[in-house]
Amino acid sequence: MLTRPERLAVGIMVAVILALGALYIGMTCFLSDGGAISYTPETQDGTFVFLEGIVLDTKITSTGGHLIVNVSGVDVFVPGGGTDLILLDGDYVKVTGKVDTYAGKKEIVTNSISDIRILVRT
């Protein structure tokens, strides 16, 4: 049998787990993009953003098999995404990722190919 302090500790742990679960569910339901803000060229590096636009070009890097997608004039870097998803020029997509500056130019860096959702296929 648990002593009173042990029961109290177990009760606190259960309450914390339930609170974290409720927080997770609330964030996924009410913040559909996980808190991402709309991308603008002035957005600071490291900011979590989303961008909706048209795929203008796709290319695979010569080393590493990374994918670079130009979405409405903004480069989107997808590490290791060269063979996972076929995007067509003209597809309307939604991208989520973090802003970074590469070679003096702003780009969005995704975690994986799943951060690009095709909204309208051409």
C-alpha positions as CSV (number, residue, x, y, z in Angstrom):
1,M,0.0,0.0,0.0
2,L,1.2,3.5,-0.8
3,T,1.8,6.0,1.9
4,R,0.1,9.3,1.9
5,P,3.2,11.2,0.4
6,E,3.5,8.5,-2.3
7,R,-0.2,8.8,-3.2
8,L,0.2,12.6,-3.4
9,A,3.3,12.2,-5.7
10,V,1.4,9.8,-8.0
11,G,-1.6,12.2,-8.1
12,I,0.6,15.1,-9.1
13,M,2.3,13.1,-11.8
14,V,-1.1,12.0,-13.2
15,A,-2.3,15.6,-13.2
16,V,0.9,16.8,-15.0
17,I,0.5,14.1,-17.7
18,L,-3.2,15.0,-18.2
19,A,-2.3,18.7,-18.4
20,L,0.4,18.1,-21.0
21,G,-2.0,15.9,-23.0
22,A,-4.7,18.6,-23.0
23,L,-2.1,21.2,-24.0
24,Y,-0.9,19.1,-26.9
25,I,-4.5,18.4,-28.1
26,G,-5.3,22.1,-27.7
27,M,-2.3,23.2,-29.7
28,T,-2.9,20.8,-32.6
29,C,-6.6,21.6,-32.8
30,F,-6.4,25.4,-32.4
31,L,-3.0,26.1,-34.0
32,S,-3.3,24.2,-37.3
33,D,0.1,25.2,-38.5
34,G,1.8,24.7,-35.1
35,G,2.0,28.4,-34.5
36,A,3.6,29.2,-37.8
37,I,3.2,32.8,-39.1
38,S,2.9,33.9,-42.7
39,Y,6.2,34.2,-44.5
40,T,7.4,37.6,-45.8
41,P,10.8,38.5,-47.1
42,E,11.4,40.5,-43.9
43,T,10.8,37.6,-41.6
44,Q,13.8,36.9,-39.3
45,D,15.9,33.8,-39.6
46,G,14.8,31.0,-37.3
47,T,11.1,32.0,-37.4
48,F,8.6,29.2,-38.0
49,V,6.5,30.2,-41.0
50,F,4.1,28.9,-43.6
51,L,3.9,29.8,-47.3
52,E,1.2,29.0,-49.8
53,G,2.0,29.4,-53.4
54,I,2.6,27.8,-56.8
55,V,5.5,25.5,-57.6
56,L,7.6,27.2,-60.2
57,D,10.5,24.8,-60.3
58,T,12.0,21.8,-58.6
59,K,15.5,20.5,-58.6
60,I,17.6,17.9,-56.8
61,T,21.0,19.0,-55.4
62,S,24.0,17.3,-57.0
63,T,25.2,16.1,-53.6
64,G,23.0,14.7,-50.8
65,G,19.8,14.2,-52.7
66,H,18.2,17.3,-51.3
67,L,15.2,18.9,-52.9
68,I,14.9,22.6,-53.7
69,V,11.5,23.8,-54.6
70,N,10.8,27.3,-55.8
71,V,7.3,28.3,-54.5
72,S,6.1,31.6,-55.8
73,G,9.7,32.9,-56.0
74,V,10.8,31.6,-52.6
75,D,13.3,28.7,-52.4
76,V,12.2,25.8,-50.1
77,F,15.0,23.5,-49.0
78,V,13.9,19.9,-48.2
79,P,16.8,17.9,-46.7
80,G,16.9,14.4,-48.2
81,G,13.6,14.9,-50.0
82,G,14.8,14.4,-53.6
83,T,12.9,11.2,-54.3
84,D,10.0,11.2,-51.8
85,L,7.5,13.4,-53.5
86,I,6.8,14.4,-57.0
87,L,5.8,18.0,-57.3
88,L,4.7,19.4,-60.6
89,D,5.2,22.9,-61.9
90,G,1.9,24.7,-61.3
91,D,0.9,22.7,-58.2
92,Y,-0.5,24.9,-55.4
93,V,1.2,23.9,-52.1
94,K,1.4,24.9,-48.5
95,V,4.9,24.8,-47.0
96,T,5.9,25.0,-43.3
97,G,9.4,25.4,-42.0
98,K,12.0,27.8,-40.6
99,V,13.4,30.8,-42.4
100,D,17.1,30.8,-43.1
101,T,19.5,32.8,-45.2
102,Y,21.6,30.8,-47.7
103,A,24.1,32.5,-49.9
104,G,22.6,35.9,-49.1
105,K,19.1,34.8,-50.1
106,K,16.1,34.0,-47.8
107,E,14.7,30.5,-48.0
108,I,12.4,28.2,-46.0
109,V,14.0,25.0,-44.6
110,T,11.6,22.2,-43.9
111,N,12.1,19.2,-41.6
112,S,11.0,16.7,-44.2
113,I,9.0,16.4,-47.4
114,S,5.8,16.0,-45.3
115,D,6.0,19.7,-44.5
116,I,4.9,20.4,-48.1
117,R,1.2,19.7,-48.7
118,I,-0.2,19.8,-52.2
119,L,-3.5,21.8,-52.0
120,V,-4.3,21.8,-55.7
121,R,-2.7,19.4,-58.2
122,T,-2.3,20.7,-61.8
